[in-house]
């Protein structure tokens, strides 16, 4: 299991022609946004939030993304 610092190093170590699908919550996403290492963001919102924590990071870096499409899959 990777944490913020580890995932930042993992993404930095990728060659320029590689991509990574990174699945996780705020602890994974926030450091990547802080380091400007995300160029494509896909989000899934489920109707039930389990546990506690920040649903989505409140980051200035998110303002550079634009919504391109929305899909609904079954009950989600």
Residue pairs with C-beta under 8 A, 6 or more apart in sequence:
2 10
2 24
2 28
3 27
3 28
4 27
4 28
4 30
4 31
4 32
5 31
7 22
7 24
7 28
7 31
7 32
8 31
8 32
8 35
8 37
10 20
11 20
11 22
11 32
11 37
12 35
12 37
14 20
22 28
22 32
25 53
26 53
26 54
26 56
26 57
29 38
29 57
30 57
30 59
32 38
33 57
33 59
33 61
33 62
34 59
34 61
36 61
38 61
41 62
41 65
43 56
44 76
45 76
46 76
47 75
47 76
49 55
